[in-house]
Amino acid sequence: MSEINMKDIILKIFDEINILTDEDGMLVSIDSLSYIQLIVALEDSFNIIFPDELLVISTLKNVDDFVVVVGNLIDMNPIEKREIVYENS
């Protein structure tokens, strides 16, 4: 999966959870509940599991941080036939 496609999916998830970003991709409005919803949605969509140290809201501060972490988690846990699931609810 290309980084651009992954970023598009992540941005759609941000939008669904009503997480706002500024023009630089920095998180503007996020609370702890929205952050957990985001993590769960990313885990479900990309078939990954975030390690505990990334569950702290101050760890990931912008869209690019999420793109890098999701990409790294996919690379760390290769699945022969990884299916990216994105459902627009």
C-alpha positions, 0 to 999 in steps of 0.5 A, spaced: 500 500 500 502 506 498 503 511 503 498 516 499 493 511 499 494 510 507 494 517 508 487 518 505 484 512 509 487 515 515 484 522 513 477 519 512 477 515 519 479 522 522 473 525 519 469 520 521 471 521 528 470 528 527 478 529 529 480 536 526 487 538 523 490 544 521 493 546 515 500 542 517 496 536 519 497 537 527 491 535 531 487 540 533 481 537 537 482 531 540 480 528 547 481 521 550 475 518 547 476 520 540 483 518 541 481 511 543 476 511 537 481 513 532 486 507 535 481 502 534 478 504 527 486 504 525 487 497 528 480 494 525 482 498 518 489 496 517 489 489 521 494 492 526 495 492 533 498 499 537 503 497 542 501 500 549 506 505 549 502 508 543 496 509 547 498 515 550 494 521 547 500 525 547 505 520 543 502 522 536 501 529 534 499 529 527 497 526 521 504 524 518 505 521 525 499 516 524 501 514 517 509 513 519 506 508 525 501 505 521 506 503 516 511 501 521 506 496 524 504 493 518 511 492 516 512 489 523 507 484 522 507 482 515 501 478 513 501 474 507 494 476 504 493 483 508 486 485 507 485 493 508 478 494 511 475 501 510 468 501 511 464 508 511 459 507 516 
